[in-house]
């Protein structure tokens, strides 16, 4: 059992960098794609701005298929596609692909649910003023739902951190890999608890930032 932190500290710092890299890229890609998917789900609903039953049905089924799959199983199931796209199924960069997909589908449902909760009168008022559909989407829908969307995005961040830790089980690197290889497998609980502490601090900081941004959006 190695408790020498002069040896472990550089590995921990590298693992932290890998986790932040995985999470930030996955959040960026998953957030953008998820926002577009969520908007598509909302506007394609019957009676909405771009009502289209078949498009809504396809998007809805896709989200319902991908979202409930446990990430570790999804990671294995999509491995051939990951290899084709990323050139490998191992490594920090490779796991960003499945993480981004899961993040996008999870965020799309959050976006859709928050948009559905909006007061329809706001959209009707914009329609009555002659605003185009695109203008209503970007100038009315998103600003009105901004605060809950920020909180939903913060919630997604916690899920992506969770995924990055699981990615360590399949050679994805990061804090999960550090906790497993140098903590769990070597019965070094100190390493495990330090890794856990770092993850908790990251999540707390993200939640604090998300709450502040949501409060600002709410009182804009």
C-alpha positions, -999 to +999 in steps of 0.1 A: +000+000+000+015+033-011+007+062+012+035+084-001+017+116-013+048+129-029+043+100-053+005+101-054+000+139-056+012+143-092-010+114-103-040+130-084-034+163-102-032+146-136-064+126-128-081+159-118-070+174-151-084+144-170-117+146-152-121+184-159-112+178-195-137+150-199-165+168-181-160+202-197-159+189-233-189+166-226-208+194-210-201+217-240-211+192-267-239+176-247-253+210-237-255+224-272-269+192-288-292+186-258-306+222-261-313+217-298-329+183-292-350+196-264-361+226-285-369+202-313-390+180-289-409+211-276-416+229-309-426+196-327-453+188-301-489+189-314-502+225-315-467+241-309-447+264-331-435+237-356-460+210-348-448+177-365-461+144-352-435+121-369-405+143-359-417+144-323-423+107-322-388+099-336-371+123-312-392+111-282-385+074-289-347+081-293-346+100-260-367+073-243-343+046-256-310+062-247-318+080-214-327+051-192-296+029-202-271+028-173-240+046-185-216+017-179-237-005-202-241+022-228-203+026-228-199-010-237-228-012-261-216+018-282-179+007-281-178-002-319-192+032-328-168+049-304-139+031-320-150+042-355-154+078-345-126+083-320-102+056-332-102+038-298-124+029-269-098+035-243-085+068-229-098+100-217-106+115-251-124+083-263-149+083-234-159+119-242-179+105-272-204+083-252-204+108-223-215+136-247-242+114-262-257+105-229-254+141-216-272+154-248-301+130-244-305+137-207-303+174-211-328+174-240-355+160-217-347+186-191-350+214-217-383+200-230-398+197-196-388+233-186-402+247-219-435+228-214-439+244-180-438+279-195-470+300-195-485+295-230-498+330-228-463+344-232-459+326-265-494+336-277-486+372-269-454+370-290-474+354-318-500+381-316-473+408-320-462+391-352-429+376-340-415+349-363-412+314-350-374+316-348-376+349-330-401+334-305-377+305-298-346+326-292-361+358-278-390+344-258-387+306-250-351+304-240-350+337-220-382+328-201-369+294-192-333+305-186-332+301-148-346+265-147-324+257-177-293+268-158-304+247-128-310+218-152-276+222-167-261+222-132-279+190-125-265+175-157-230+185-145-234+163-115-245+134-138-215+139-161-191+139-131-207+106-122-201+093-157-165+104-157-159+084-125-175+053-141-153+058-172-123+050-150-135+014-149-128+010-186-095+029-188-111+063-192-087+079-167-096+107-143-105+107-106-125+075-109-096+056-123-073+071-097-096+061-069-100+025-082-064+018-091-046+035-063-074+033-037-098+004-040-075-021-057-047-014-032-069-012-001-057+024+003-089+040+017-070+073+022-067+077-016-104+067-021-116+093+004-093+120-010-107+113-045-142+114-031-134+147-013-121+163-046-153+152-065-175+166-037-157+200-038-160+202-076-198+194-074-203+219-046-185+247-065-206+239-097-238+239-077-229+272-061-221+287-095-253+273-110-275+287-082-259+321-086-264+322-124-300+309-120-307+336-094-293+363-118-314+349-147-345+349-125-341+385-114-329+399-147 
